[in-house]
Amino acid sequence: MTKVLIKHLNNAGIIFFPSFGSLLGIARNNIALLPWDDDIDFNLHDDGHLVEKISKGLKPLGKNVYTSAGAATKTAWELPGGWILYYKDWGMPWKVHGPGKGYPNLDMNTFKIVPAHGKTVERFVTDPKQLTNAHVHKFDKPASWFGSMSNTMTVPFSVDVKEPITFHVPDKIVDVIIDDYGKEGLTKCQLSHNHNPFCNKGTTAEETVSCENAMANRLAKMIFPCILLPGRFHGTTLINEPRYKGKH
């Protein structure tokens, strides 16, 4: 799914890069999908023609296509392999998932390039409304941090899918991560929250039991040094540790 989307976006001439937890996992832990996550995050450049570019050559699926979670979409298309690309005009605007499946999926925010003005440098900015339900609620960074996007990193996709996947990444990848998660984010891991909507509002007995699962609640808040993970997840963790004196 991820490789299909990357190929499609490249062919469409769309500027994009992994963002938030995915960029963090790629740079810090040498893996695209962290063991406790269930989606890949991208940020796409919206130059005013994004819908036209991204949908070109794809089979339209029409409006009011529904995900397994029951969220109405504005419109959707079929990617090669049967993956569904859909757009909605609230929250996270773009997603890709399998037919009838909510997770795992690909989440895609969009950013606009705000020109330099006076003492303010050119910036990449995402509308905060897209980030209402995200871990990070702001994306406003100097365009210079991203550069030409010619730098790449190749990492295994996940613990279970070890096939390597290559991403174009920002020139100043560490600056981007620190701006999102602080310096601690380079060496401390924090488990993601449960994406299931019933986590906060159960409507059936089964959902209520799931919400009350004490272990799930603890895991959702767990913070620990990343070096406690198996060695294959260390990535740049060790070289970012202040006391690390060896070679990576």
Backbone as CSV, one residue per row, in Angstrom:
resi,resn,N_x,N_y,N_z,CA_x,CA_y,CA_z,C_x,C_y,C_z
1,MET,0.817,-1.198,0.000,0.000,0.000,0.000,0.862,1.265,0.000
2,THR,1.867,1.296,0.880,2.725,2.477,0.975,3.540,2.665,-0.290
3,LYS,4.105,1.572,-0.827,4.901,1.680,-2.055,4.032,2.110,-3.234
4,VAL,2.805,1.631,-3.282,1.884,2.022,-4.355,1.617,3.521,-4.298
5,LEU,1.368,4.034,-3.078,1.095,5.466,-2.935,2.315,6.297,-3.295
6,ILE,3.494,5.899,-2.813,4.717,6.651,-3.103,4.942,6.739,-4.614
7,LYS,4.786,5.611,-5.305,4.962,5.603,-6.762,3.952,6.520,-7.434
8,HIS,2.699,6.472,-6.967,1.660,7.308,-7.566,1.941,8.790,-7.338
9,LEU,2.334,9.160,-6.136,2.610,10.566,-5.842,3.807,11.069,-6.645
10,ASN,4.832,10.232,-6.781,5.997,10.623,-7.582,5.604,10.829,-9.043
11,ASN,4.811,9.911,-9.579,4.378,10.033,-10.969,3.502,11.264,-11.185
12,ALA,2.768,11.659,-10.136,1.875,12.813,-10.239,2.609,14.137,-10.037
13,GLY,3.905,14.063,-9.680,4.680,15.288,-9.486,4.315,16.050,-8.229
14,ILE,3.884,15.329,-7.206,3.473,15.958,-5.942,4.635,15.920,-4.949
15,ILE,4.928,17.052,-4.333,5.950,17.112,-3.285,5.352,16.514,-2.017
16,PHE,6.053,15.578,-1.403,5.537,14.945,-0.186,6.692,14.378,0.625
17,PHE,6.419,14.081,1.872,7.439,13.499,2.746,6.744,12.825,3.925
18,PRO,7.389,11.821,4.542,6.839,11.230,5.758,6.871,12.275,6.873
19,SER,5.884,12.243,7.731,5.792,13.268,8.771,5.456,12.652,10.119
20,PHE,5.551,13.490,11.144,5.160,13.141,12.508,5.741,11.797,12.943
21,GLY,4.912,10.864,13.437,5.432,9.612,13.992,6.177,8.763,12.992
22,SER,5.798,8.851,11.716,6.500,8.052,10.707,7.905,8.573,10.470
23,LEU,8.048,9.896,10.372,9.383,10.479,10.208,10.238,10.172,11.428
24,LEU,9.630,10.237,12.597,10.333,9.923,13.835,10.822,8.486,13.836
25,GLY,9.957,7.552,13.452,10.346,6.149,13.428,11.432,5.862,12.413
26,ILE,11.328,6.489,11.238,12.322,6.275,10.188,13.702,6.740,10.650
27,ALA,13.768,7.948,11.214,15.055,8.526,11.595,15.590,7.969,12.904
28,ARG,14.701,7.794,13.874,15.146,7.403,15.211,15.269,5.898,15.380
29,ASN,14.316,5.148,14.834,14.246,3.720,15.115,14.503,2.826,13.907
30,ASN,14.823,3.443,12.748,15.168,2.660,11.565,14.027,1.742,11.117
31,ILE,12.793,2.257,11.224,11.635,1.480,10.792,10.520,2.452,10.417
32,ALA,9.729,2.084,9.396,8.676,2.996,8.950,7.459,2.961,9.866
33,LEU,7.056,1.758,10.251,5.871,1.605,11.094,6.309,1.100,12.462
34,LEU,6.249,1.979,13.446,6.642,1.599,14.794,5.755,0.470,15.312
35,PRO,6.277,-0.401,16.175,5.515,-1.577,16.620,4.176,-1.237,17.251
36,TRP,4.050,-0.044,17.856,2.810,0.326,18.541,1.927,1.270,17.710
37,ASP,2.283,1.464,16.463,1.497,2.358,15.617,0.691,1.544,14.608
38,ASP,-0.278,2.186,13.967,-1.083,1.464,12.981,-1.329,2.276,11.717
39,ASP,-0.513,3.305,11.504,-0.646,4.053,10.254,0.677,4.706,9.877
40,ILE,0.778,5.105,8.621,1.923,5.842,8.109,1.448,7.261,7.821
41,ASP,2.240,8.251,8.230,1.872,9.654,8.048,2.686,10.288,6.919
42,PHE,1.994,10.987,6.031,2.632,11.773,4.986,2.084,13.198,5.023
43,ASN,2.857,14.126,4.480,2.380,15.488,4.280,2.571,15.827,2.806
44,LEU,1.504,16.280,2.153,1.521,16.556,0.715,1.409,18.051,0.456
45,HIS,2.098,18.528,-0.574,2.008,19.942,-0.935,0.701,20.195,-1.687
46,ASP,-0.111,21.085,-1.145,-1.347,21.501,-1.813,-1.073,22.821,-2.515
47,ASP,-0.868,22.743,-3.826,-0.568,23.946,-4.611,-1.815,24.515,-5.276
48,GLY,-2.986,24.057,-4.823,-4.232,24.502,-5.419,-4.746,23.557,-6.490
49,HIS,-3.890,22.598,-6.893,-4.274,21.627,-7.932,-4.076,20.199,-7.443
50,LEU,-4.050,20.011,-6.123,-3.735,18.697,-5.563,-4.764,17.635,-5.965
51,VAL,-6.039,17.962,-5.851,-7.072,16.976,-6.194,-6.936,16.536,-7.648
52,GLU,-6.703,17.503,-8.517,-6.546,17.202,-9.945,-5.331,16.306,-10.184
53,LYS,-4.228,16.631,-9.543,-2.998,15.864,-9.739,-3.111,14.447,-9.178
54,ILE,-3.633,14.341,-7.956,-3.612,13.051,-7.265,-4.632,12.077,-7.844
55,SER,-5.696,12.601,-8.458,-6.745,11.738,-8.986,-6.550,11.374,-10.458
56,LYS,-5.599,12.027,-11.115,-5.403,11.790,-12.545,-5.030,10.328,-12.814
57,GLY,-5.773,9.708,-13.712,-5.490,8.327,-14.090,-6.073,7.279,-13.170
58,LEU,-6.755,7.691,-12.092,-7.333,6.732,-11.156,-8.818,6.515,-11.436
59,LYS,-9.296,5.338,-11.107,-10.709,5.017,-11.267,-11.517,5.716,-10.180
60,PRO,-12.475,6.586,-10.543,-13.290,7.256,-9.524,-14.292,6.296,-8.905
61,LEU,-14.462,6.424,-7.590,-15.421,5.587,-6.874,-16.636,6.389,-6.431
62,GLY,-16.667,7.670,-6.766,-17.828,8.492,-6.453,-17.811,9.059,-5.058
63,LYS,-18.888,9.763,-4.730,-19.010,10.394,-3.415,-19.667,9.441,-2.424
64,ASN,-19.569,9.841,-1.154,-20.210,9.105,-0.063,-19.750,7.657,0.024
65,VAL,-18.481,7.442,-0.292,-17.874,6.144,-0.017,-17.604,6.100,1.475
66,TYR,-17.804,4.956,2.094,-17.657,4.885,3.545,-16.481,3.996,3.934
67,THR,-15.802,4.398,4.984,-14.758,3.554,5.558,-15.435,2.583,6.513
68,SER,-14.664,1.654,7.040,-15.238,0.712,7.997,-15.686,1.422,9.263
69,ALA,-15.115,2.611,9.513,-15.500,3.371,10.704,-16.785,4.161,10.475
70,GLY,-17.280,4.177,9.230,-18.538,4.842,8.960,-18.422,6.322,8.680
71,ALA,-17.235,6.810,8.378,-17.052,8.243,8.116,-17.296,8.531,6.635
72,ALA,-18.242,9.416,6.356,-18.548,9.748,4.966,-17.383,10.504,4.340
73,THR,-17.089,10.202,3.107,-16.023,10.891,2.392,-16.619,11.815,1.346
74,LYS,-15.821,12.760,0.906,-16.282,13.665,-0.134,-16.194,12.990,-1.498
75,THR,-15.100,12.291,-1.724,-14.953,11.517,-2.952,-13.793,10.536,-2.781
76,ALA,-13.724,9.549,-3.676,-12.703,8.505,-3.529,-12.313,7.960,-4.893
77,TRP,-11.113,7.345,-4.913,-10.593,6.753,-6.145,-9.924,5.430,-5.794
78,GLU,-9.740,4.597,-6.809,-9.078,3.315,-6.603,-7.651,3.380,-7.115
79,LEU,-6.703,3.097,-6.234,-5.296,3.020,-6.594,-4.993,1.630,-7.165
80,PRO,-3.876,1.477,-7.882,-3.477,0.138,-8.338,-3.416,-0.834,-7.156
81,GLY,-3.876,-2.046,-7.382,-3.890,-3.030,-6.306,-5.184,-3.030,-5.509
82,GLY,-6.115,-2.123,-5.868,-7.402,-2.087,-5.174,-7.440,-1.231,-3.931
83,TRP,-6.321,-0.592,-3.590,-6.309,0.296,-2.426,-7.202,1.508,-2.690
84,ILE,-7.851,1.995,-1.640,-8.789,3.108,-1.782,-8.161,4.396,-1.273
85,LEU,-8.113,5.385,-2.140,-7.666,6.731,-1.800,-8.911,7.585,-1.644
86,TYR,-9.063,8.227,-0.488,-10.258,9.049,-0.350,-9.959,10.403,0.296
87,TYR,-10.839,11.315,0.003,-10.692,12.703,0.455,-11.945,13.143,1.197
88,LYS,-11.731,13.846,2.296,-12.836,14.471,3.009,-12.419,15.883,3.393
89,ASP,-13.381,16.737,3.629,-13.065,18.148,3.871,-13.094,18.523,5.348
90,TRP,-12.787,17.556,6.203,-12.669,17.846,7.638,-11.575,16.944,8.220
91,GLY,-10.922,17.426,9.281,-9.870,16.638,9.923,-8.765,16.258,8.960
92,MET,-8.252,15.038,9.117,-7.236,14.506,8.206,-7.864,14.373,6.815
93,PRO,-7.425,15.173,5.832,-8.170,15.219,4.569,-8.000,14.018,3.651
94,TRP,-6.843,13.374,3.672,-6.574,12.283,2.726,-6.195,11.017,3.474
95,LYS,-6.690,9.884,2.997,-6.346,8.589,3.574,-6.272,7.534,2.477
96,VAL,-5.547,6.475,2.759,-5.540,5.287,1.900,-5.734,4.080,2.800
97,HIS,-6.602,3.172,2.395,-6.796,1.951,3.165,-7.275,0.845,2.241
98,GLY,-7.333,-0.370,2.773,-7.846,-1.482,1.995,-9.361,-1.443,1.933
99,PRO,-9.974,-2.091,0.954,-11.434,-2.107,0.846,-12.093,-2.619,2.123
100,GLY,-12.981,-1.806,2.693,-13.706,-2.208,3.893,-12.900,-2.206,5.161
101,LYS,-11.693,-1.673,5.120,-10.834,-1.674,6.303,-10.524,-0.246,6.752
102,GLY,-10.467,-0.034,8.066,-10.104,1.274,8.586,-8.614,1.355,8.874
103,TYR,-8.044,0.283,9.467,-6.627,0.240,9.793,-6.076,-1.122,9.396
104,PRO,-4.803,-1.223,9.021,-3.837,-0.107,8.917,-4.151,0.784,7.722
105,ASN,-3.694,2.020,7.809,-3.951,2.932,6.700,-2.814,3.921,6.544
106,LEU,-2.956,4.792,5.560,-2.021,5.892,5.358,-2.781,7.181,5.603
107,ASP,-2.258,8.026,6.465,-2.850,9.335,6.746,-2.056,10.403,6.023
108,MET,-2.760,11.331,5.392,-2.068,12.385,4.654,-2.635,13.762,4.971
109,ASN,-1.821,14.572,5.624,-2.116,15.991,5.769,-1.644,16.716,4.524
110,THR,-1.976,17.979,4.421,-1.461,18.796,3.329,-0.829,20.052,3.919
111,PHE,0.097,20.621,3.166,0.716,21.875,3.591,0.738,22.840,2.418
112,LYS,0.746,24.107,2.742,0.899,25.160,1.740,2.241,25.845,1.955
113,ILE,2.826,26.354,0.893,4.078,27.092,0.990,3.746,28.571,1.137
114,VAL,4.093,29.119,2.293,3.841,30.526,2.576,5.097,31.313,2.216
115,PRO,5.019,32.232,1.258,6.210,32.962,0.807,6.842,33.801,1.919
116,ALA,8.135,34.064,1.755,8.834,34.944,2.696,8.222,36.338,2.631
117,HIS,8.164,36.979,3.783,7.609,38.334,3.838,8.333,39.106,4.936
118,GLY,9.032,40.162,4.547,9.797,40.927,5.525,10.869,40.067,6.159
119,LYS,10.830,39.943,7.492,11.810,39.141,8.206,11.364,37.682,8.352
120,THR,10.189,37.364,7.862,9.668,36.003,7.954,10.106,35.184,6.743
121,VAL,10.739,34.043,6.990,11.249,33.204,5.904,10.108,32.387,5.290
122,GLU,10.361,31.832,4.106,9.397,30.946,3.464,9.133,29.740,4.364
123,ARG,7.856,29.338,4.464,7.503,28.300,5.422,6.551,27.274,4.800
124,PHE,6.605,26.059,5.369,5.628,25.018,5.056,4.619,25.015,6.200
125,VAL,3.335,25.203,5.891,2.322,25.349,6.938,1.114,24.456,6.654
126,THR,0.703,23.690,7.662,-0.512,22.875,7.600,-1.616,23.560,8.391
127,ASP,-2.814,23.582,7.856,-3.966,24.155,8.553,-4.169,23.407,9.875
128,PRO,-4.145,24.104,11.018,-4.310,23.438,12.325,-5.588,22.617,12.439
129,LYS,-6.623,22.936,11.657,-7.871,22.175,11.718,-7.652,20.722,11.300
130,GLN,-6.632,20.486,10.471,-6.335,19.112,10.059,-5.733,18.296,11.200
131,LEU,-5.196,18.988,12.198,-4.426,18.321,13.254,-5.169,18.254,14.580
132,THR,-6.480,18.510,14.546,-7.276,18.542,15.770,-7.149,17.252,16.574
133,ASN,-7.189,16.104,15.895,-7.129,14.812,16.596,-5.753,14.165,16.533
134,ALA,-4.751,14.925,16.160,-3.392,14.391,16.039,-2.633,14.523,17.349
135,HIS,-1.475,13.856,17.446,-0.609,14.001,18.617,0.047,15.373,18.616
136,VAL,0.414,15.854,17.435,1.039,17.167,17.277,0.011,18.076,16.618
137,HIS,-0.220,19.251,17.190,-1.312,20.114,16.740,-0.849,21.306,15.914
138,LYS,0.430,21.305,15.545,0.927,22.434,14.754,1.987,21.951,13.775
139,PHE,1.920,22.433,12.558,2.960,22.164,11.569,3.219,23.478,10.838
140,ASP,4.298,24.157,11.220,4.665,25.471,10.659,6.179,25.555,10.758
141,LYS,6.862,25.264,9.639,8.313,25.111,9.686,8.988,25.824,8.514
142,PRO,10.238,26.265,8.701,10.963,26.898,7.585,11.115,25.946,6.404
143,ALA,10.870,26.445,5.216,11.010,25.624,4.014,12.447,25.130,3.851
144,SER,13.405,25.887,4.376,14.815,25.513,4.246,15.125,24.191,4.948
145,TRP,14.332,23.814,5.947,14.553,22.543,6.628,14.321,21.360,5.684
146,PHE,13.504,21.559,4.663,13.132,20.469,3.768,14.005,20.440,2.525
147,GLY,14.511,21.602,2.119,15.437,21.659,1.001,14.855,21.093,-0.279
148,SER,15.681,20.364,-1.003,15.266,19.805,-2.294,14.539,18.476,-2.152
149,MET,14.489,17.930,-0.951,13.887,16.620,-0.689,14.567,15.520,-1.495
150,SER,15.864,15.708,-1.784,16.605,14.696,-2.544,17.228,13.642,-1.634
151,ASN,17.319,13.926,-0.331,17.849,12.945,0.604,16.854,11.803,0.785
152,THR,17.374,10.591,0.885,16.503,9.432,1.084,16.992,8.581,2.246
153,MET,16.068,7.847,2.841,16.381,6.843,3.851,15.620,5.575,3.506
154,THR,16.301,4.442,3.562,15.679,3.152,3.277,15.648,2.333,4.558
155,VAL,14.453,1.933,4.966,14.272,1.211,6.229,13.287,0.063,6.019
156,PRO,13.293,-0.934,6.923,12.249,-1.972,6.849,10.888,-1.322,7.074
157,PHE,9.847,-1.884,6.455,8.519,-1.301,6.626,8.020,-1.477,8.057
158,SER,8.096,-2.697,8.594,7.594,-2.950,9.947,8.288,-4.171,10.532
159,VAL,7.908,-4.508,11.755,8.468,-5.696,12.405,8.127,-6.947,11.607
160,ASP,6.885,-7.023,11.138,6.429,-8.216,10.427,6.794,-8.195,8.945
161,VAL,6.801,-6.997,8.358,7.119,-6.850,6.929,8.495,-6.213,6.820
162,LYS,9.509,-7.040,6.649,10.888,-6.542,6.677,11.357,-6.009,5.328
163,GLU,10.515,-6.046,4.334,10.868,-5.542,3.010,11.248,-4.063,3.114
164,PRO,12.401,-3.664,2.563,12.833,-2.266,2.679,11.970,-1.329,1.840
165,ILE,11.830,-0.126,2.331,11.074,0.897,1.615,11.838,2.213,1.721
166,THR,11.908,2.953,0.620,12.705,4.174,0.558,11.807,5.404,0.613
167,PHE,12.202,6.351,1.462,11.464,7.600,1.628,12.370,8.785,1.326
168,HIS,11.839,9.800,0.664,12.509,11.086,0.586,12.250,11.819,1.894
169,VAL,13.297,12.359,2.484,13.164,12.974,3.807,13.727,14.398,3.794
170,PRO,13.317,15.217,4.766,13.815,16.592,4.838,15.332,16.648,4.995
171,ASP,15.939,17.718,4.473,17.386,17.902,4.622,17.771,17.979,6.097
172,LYS,16.979,18.718,6.879,17.263,18.895,8.307,16.244,18.094,9.107
173,ILE,16.356,16.788,8.985,15.371,15.893,9.563,15.309,15.997,11.087
174,VAL,16.459,16.187,11.727,16.483,16.297,13.192,15.784,17.566,13.656
175,ASP,15.971,18.672,12.940,15.290,19.919,13.303,13.776,19.751,13.233
176,VAL,13.307,19.047,12.206,11.868,18.816,12.053,11.341,17.995,13.227
177,ILE,12.063,16.941,13.598,11.626,16.073,14.690,11.618,16.818,16.021
178,ILE,12.670,17.575,16.282,12.737,18.321,17.540,11.612,19.343,17.627
179,ASP,11.289,19.971,16.502,10.197,20.947,16.503,8.870,20.280,16.835
180,ASP,8.706,19.025,16.426,7.461,18.298,16.711,7.434,17.697,18.107
181,TYR,8.556,17.104,18.551,8.546,16.296,19.768,9.539,16.734,20.843
182,GLY,10.313,17.799,20.578,11.329,18.213,21.527,12.554,17.322,21.437
183,LYS,13.646,17.719,22.079,14.872,16.933,22.021,14.694,15.551,22.635
184,GLU,13.810,15.449,23.623,13.582,14.141,24.258,13.037,13.127,23.261
185,GLY,12.345,13.620,22.242,11.769,12.720,21.249,12.811,11.921,20.495
186,LEU,14.077,12.366,20.517,15.142,11.656,19.818,15.574,10.392,20.551
187,THR,15.317,10.339,21.858,15.811,9.205,22.644,14.738,8.534,23.497
188,LYS,13.589,9.175,23.683,12.518,8.593,24.484,11.352,8.208,23.592
189,CYS,10.865,6.999,23.778,9.720,6.511,23.005,8.443,6.655,23.815
190,GLN,7.379,7.022,23.140,6.061,7.113,23.775,5.056,6.370,22.905
191,LEU,4.331,5.446,23.519,3.394,4.645,22.760,2.221,5.493,22.281
192,SER,1.739,5.182,21.088,0.632,5.921,20.502,-0.667,5.586,21.211
193,HIS,-1.643,6.488,21.103,-2.963,6.196,21.645,-3.689,5.217,20.726
194,ASN,-4.723,4.582,21.266,-5.535,3.662,20.482,-6.394,4.460,19.514
195,HIS,-6.310,4.169,18.215,-7.079,4.925,17.232,-8.553,4.540,17.209
196,ASN,-8.910,3.383,17.828,-10.301,2.964,17.774,-11.204,3.997,18.431
197,PRO,-12.273,4.441,17.751,-13.118,5.509,18.282,-13.806,5.146,19.582
198,PHE,-14.020,3.837,19.832,-14.713,3.466,21.055,-13.824,3.588,22.291
199,CYS,-12.567,3.937,22.094,-11.657,4.039,23.236,-12.146,5.093,24.228
200,ASN,-12.792,6.131,23.729,-13.267,7.209,24.593,-14.772,7.168,24.835
201,LYS,-15.518,6.473,23.988,-16.981,6.477,24.142,-17.554,5.138,23.691
202,GLY,-17.553,4.180,24.596,-18.116,2.883,24.272,-19.638,2.949,24.176
203,THR,-20.198,2.242,23.212,-21.652,2.220,23.046,-22.223,0.820,23.244
204,THR,-21.372,-0.193,23.326,-21.827,-1.561,23.575,-21.024,-2.130,24.736
205,ALA,-21.500,-3.238,25.264,-20.801,-3.880,26.378,-19.381,-4.266,25.990
206,GLU,-19.218,-4.773,24.765,-17.890,-5.181,24.291,-16.957,-3.981,24.226
207,GLU,-17.460,-2.855,23.712,-16.641,-1.659,23.600,-16.269,-1.118,24.969
208,THR,-17.205,-1.190,25.909,-16.937,-0.689,27.254,-15.841,-1.497,27.915
209,VAL,-15.886,-2.836,27.746,-14.850,-3.694,28.300,-13.493,-3.310,27.724
210,SER,-13.459,-3.065,26.411,-12.207,-2.687,25.773,-11.691,-1.372,26.346
211,CYS,-12.584,-0.425,26.558,-12.165,0.869,27.085,-11.609,0.755,28.491
212,GLU,-12.130,-0.212,29.233,-11.719,-0.358,30.635,-10.510,-1.265,30.797
213,ASN,-9.959,-1.700,29.676,-8.803,-2.593,29.733,-7.621,-1.832,30.331
214,ALA,-7.253,-2.177,31.550,-6.218,-1.427,32.269,-4.884,-1.453,31.542
215,MET,-4.528,-2.610,30.975,-3.254,-2.710,30.281,-3.220,-1.760,29.090
216,ALA,-4.315,-1.687,28.344,-4.367,-0.793,27.188,-4.203,0.654,27.629
217,ASN,-4.823,1.011,28.736,-4.703,2.374,29.235,-3.267,2.701,29.625
218,ARG,-2.597,1.745,30.270,-1.207,1.985,30.666,-0.313,2.086,29.442
219,LEU,-0.525,1.187,28.478,0.305,1.203,27.286,0.146,2.497,26.508
220,ALA,-1.054,3.059,26.531,-1.305,4.283,25.772,-0.532,5.462,26.331
221,LYS,-0.045,5.340,27.569,0.647,6.460,28.207,2.117,6.150,28.486
222,MET,2.583,4.977,28.107,3.931,4.556,28.478,5.007,5.367,27.757
223,ILE,5.976,5.862,28.520,7.142,6.560,27.986,8.380,5.843,28.525
224,PHE,9.334,5.546,27.646,10.510,4.803,28.086,11.690,5.132,27.172
225,PRO,12.937,4.919,27.646,14.108,5.147,26.794,14.084,4.205,25.593
226,CYS,14.287,4.735,24.413,14.221,3.912,23.202,15.284,2.822,23.170
227,ILE,16.379,3.021,23.904,17.441,2.012,23.885,17.015,0.720,24.579
228,LEU,15.855,0.716,25.239,15.340,-0.522,25.825,14.735,-1.426,24.764
229,LEU,14.488,-0.875,23.583,13.977,-1.680,22.481,15.083,-2.574,21.931
230,PRO,14.737,-3.648,21.227,15.769,-4.481,20.582,16.666,-3.642,19.673
231,GLY,17.896,-4.101,19.488,18.899,-3.342,18.748,18.469,-2.886,17.371
232,ARG,17.616,-3.671,16.698,17.223,-3.297,15.339,16.376,-2.026,15.305
233,PHE,15.889,-1.590,16.463,15.079,-0.373,16.521,15.873,0.844,16.992
234,HIS,17.178,0.691,17.177,17.943,1.807,17.721,18.128,2.942,16.716
235,GLY,18.338,2.602,15.447,18.485,3.661,14.456,19.510,4.688,14.905
236,THR,19.083,5.928,15.033,19.987,6.989,15.509,19.860,7.211,17.008
237,THR,19.107,6.354,17.697,18.882,6.559,19.134,20.183,6.708,19.901
238,LEU,21.128,5.778,19.684,22.343,5.785,20.481,23.207,7.021,20.236
239,ILE,23.325,7.451,18.977,24.190,8.594,18.716,23.566,9.887,19.221
240,ASN,22.264,9.858,19.534,21.623,11.034,20.114,21.655,11.021,21.633
241,GLU,22.090,9.906,22.209,22.239,9.842,23.660,23.484,10.633,24.063
242,PRO,23.354,11.597,24.969,24.477,12.456,25.354,25.701,11.695,25.831
243,ARG,25.475,10.544,26.481,26.595,9.809,27.102,27.149,8.710,26.201
244,TYR,26.623,8.601,24.986,27.089,7.540,24.084,28.444,7.918,23.484
245,LYS,29.464,7.071,23.704,30.825,7.384,23.250,31.313,6.476,22.129
246,GLY,30.541,5.459,21.821,30.986,4.483,20.827,30.659,4.914,19.411
247,LYS,30.827,3.992,18.491,30.534,4.244,17.104,29.201,3.579,16.748
248,HIS,28.442,4.237,15.857,27.149,3.694,15.476,27.252,3.093,14.072
